[in-house]
Amino acid sequence: MNSSELGDDELAFQHSWRERYHNKIVCVTGSSRGIGKQLTQRFAAEGADVVVHYFRNGDAARETAAEVEALGHKALVVKANLADPEKVEQLFDVIQETYGRLDVYVHNAASGRNRPILELDTKGWDWTVHVNARAYLLGGQRAARLMDQGGAILAISSFGSDRVVPYYASVGATKAAIESLTRYFATELAPLRINANTISAGAVVTKALEHFPEMDQTWAKMEEKLPYHRMVTADDVANLALFLCSPEAEMIRGQTIRMDGGLTLPMV
């Protein structure tokens, strides 16, 4: 059926679905590449102006912004080290000065010291906790203050929060903290009409996996266990993220939604 065969109601529904985020302001941390980049592009494709956050790779962030602008929407590029509370504050200060509000905050940025637990040092532990968990707490607090008309907070976690993954102890522990914080955000911000959820994304095909030792062997083991024919992609995560941050997900609150292609299903 083409558009000429659709009635006014059907056309209005299709338009509203494609433009769910029309005139919305969306901030995605760690959005210069991987899942974050895909999220900014998909939010922009549905009408949003986006904040492209990065720490190290400015060229990639500007490339992401250019791709958003090619879709006809604004992209504000902001550098911030999320391990530094003052830089987190500055990120939201820029958003407030530029837009005066925020509608969706996605805590996607993540880092970690990829070591066996007996080799995990305090410096690496503190860095991971600060970037992954503390930045989510501080970012969620500031984001909520910019959502005077309600909004959505979303965190990106992984199955390492409740499964054991090689070289993932520091990251996995902070992902568990993130999932817990989401439940508190969802409960305490509900009167402000702010929703909060987490996506636990498993074995997503991105370049971030290159930083893990022995990843080829780990990946092969995961593929053997996967009941479906492929791994999760960044676009799969974006499909779920755009739903969870929309009014359609109003009654899904404080949940961690697992998206792993069935990888962690118990097998007989």
N, C-alpha and C positions, 0 to 999 in steps of 0.2 A: 504494500500500500504506500503510495507517495503522498506528499503533503497536500496535494490538491484534493485527495480523497478523504482527508481527515476533517472532522467537524471542528467547530470553534473550541469546544471543551478539550478535545484531544490535542489540538495545537497548543492551547494554553498550558496543558499539563507537560507536554514535551518541552516547551520553552522554559517553564519553571524548573524542570529537572535539569536542563542544561545550564541554567543560570541560578542554581541553588545559592551561589555565593556572590551574586551580583551586588556590588557596592560594599562588600565585606572586606575587612582588613584581617589578613592572616599572617601570623609570624611562625615560621618553621626554623628551629635552631638546627645547625649543622646541615644547611641546605645547599651547599655548593656541589654536592655529588651524591650518588647512591640513592637511598630511600628519600632523603631530604629533598634532593633535587627533583625527583619525580613528584613528590608531594606539592612543591611550589608550582610546578607546571600544571598539575591536574587541578589545583585550586584556582589558578589563573584561568584555565580553560573553562571553568564554570563561573567566571565573573569576578574573581577576587583580585584585589591589589595585595601584593605579598611583600613581606620583609625577608630578605635573603641574608641569613646570618652565617658567618664563617669565622674561623680563627687563623688558620694557616694558609689556605689556598685562595688567595684573592682573585687570581685569574679565573679559576673555576667558578667562583661566586659571581663575578662579573659576566661570565658566559651564561650562567643560569639566569641572571637578571635580563640579559639581552634576549634570551629565548622567551621569557615571560613578556617582555615589552613587545616582542613580535606578535604576541597573541592579543595585543591591544590593551594591556593593563600595566599599571605601575609596579616597579620593583625597587624597593629601598634596600641597598646593600649596607650592612653594618658588620664591622669587625668587633669581636668581643671574646676575651678569654673567660669562659664560663667557670673556670676554677677560681676566679677572683670575684668576690661578692660585689666590689665596686664596679667592675666591668659589666656584671649582670644588671646592676642598677642603671648604668649608662646606656645599655642596650634599650631598656624600656623608657628611659628618658628621651632617647631619640624618637622612639615610636610615638610617645606622647606629644613631643614637640611637632612632629610631622603630621600625625593624623588625629591626635586628640582622643583616640579610642582604639580598642582592639576587639575583634569578634571571635577569633580562633587563635589559640596558642598551642603549638605542637612541640613538645620537648622530644626532639629526635637526636640531638647531638650526644655522642657517647665516646668515651675513651677508656683506656685501661692498661694495666701492666700485665701482659700475657705471660704469666709464669706459673709453674707448679706452686701449690700453696706453701710448701716449705721454703721456697725461694722468693716469696712475696715480701718485699721490704715496705717499711712504713711510708717512705716517700711515694712509692707507687700506689699503695693503698689509699693514702690521703688524696692524691691526685684523682684517682678513680672515683672516690666518694664525692669529692667536690664537684667534678664535672658532671657526673651522672645523677647523683641523688640530691646533693645540696642545691645545685643549680635548678633542679626541677622544683624544689620547695620554694626557692626565692623567685624563680620565674613565674610559678603559678600564683604566688602572692601578688606580684606586681601586675601580672596579666589580669587577675580578677578585679583589681582596682581600676582598670581601664575598660571593664565590661559593664558599664552602667546600664546597658539595655539587655543584659544577659549575654551568654556566649558559651563557648566550649573549650575545654582543656583536654588535650590528648597526649599521652606518653607512649613512646615506642620501647617495648621491652623485648625479651627473648626467652626461649625455653630454658636458657641457662639459669633462670631465676628459681626454678624448681627441679631442674635436672642437672646432672654432673657432666660438664663438657670439659675436655682437656684444655689446660692453660687458661681457664675462664673464671677462676675463683673470685678475683676482685670484681670483675664485671658482673658475674652472676649474683653476687651478694647485693650489689647496688641496684640491679634490676629488681630484685625482690623488694628492696626498700621503695623503689619507684611504684611498684604495684600497690604496696601498702599506702603510700601517700595519696595515690589516686582515690582510694576508698574514703580517706579523710576529706580530700577536696570535694568529692561528690556529695558527701553528707553535709559538710558545713557550708558549702557554697550553694546548695540547692535553693535556699530562700532567696538568693540573688538571681535565680534562674540561670545559673551557670552549671553546665554538665561537665563531668569528667570521666574518662575511660582510658583504658590501656590496651594496646595491641601487643600481644606476645607473638612476635614474628620468628618463625623457625627456619633456619638454613636458607636465608634469603641470598639470592645470587647477586652479590655486589663485590667490588674490589676490596672492601674492608676485610674480607676473609683472608686476603694475602698476608696480613700481618700476624696470623696465627701459625706457630710452628706445627709441622707435620699435618698441615691442613689437607693435603691430598689424601692421606690415609683416613683421616676423620671423615672427610666428605664421602669417600667410597663406602665407609661403614654406614653412613646415613642413607645413602642411595639404596643400599641393600635392604634397609628397613622400611623404606618409603612405600606405602601401598599404592600411591598414585604414580603417574608416569613422568612427573617432573617436579622440580623444586619450586618453592615460592619465589616470585619476582617482586621487584619494587613496585610494579604496577598493581600487583595483587594487593599489596599493603595499602596503596593509595585508594583502591576501590573501597576498602573497608573504612579507611580514615575519613573519606568524604561522606560516607554514610553516618559514621559515629558522631561527626561534628555538625550534622544537619538536624533540622527539626524532626525528621523521620525517626531519629533515634532518641527522642525525648525521654522515653521510659526505659532506656538502657543506661543505667547510672552506676558508676563506681565499679564497673566490671573489667576484668582482664579477658579479652577475647583472644583465644589461641588460633593462630593462622600458621599451620605448618604442613599442610598437605596430608595430615594424618600420621606424620612421623612419630609422634609421641603416644599414639594409641596403643593400649596394652594388647599384645599379641598372644594368642594361645600357643 
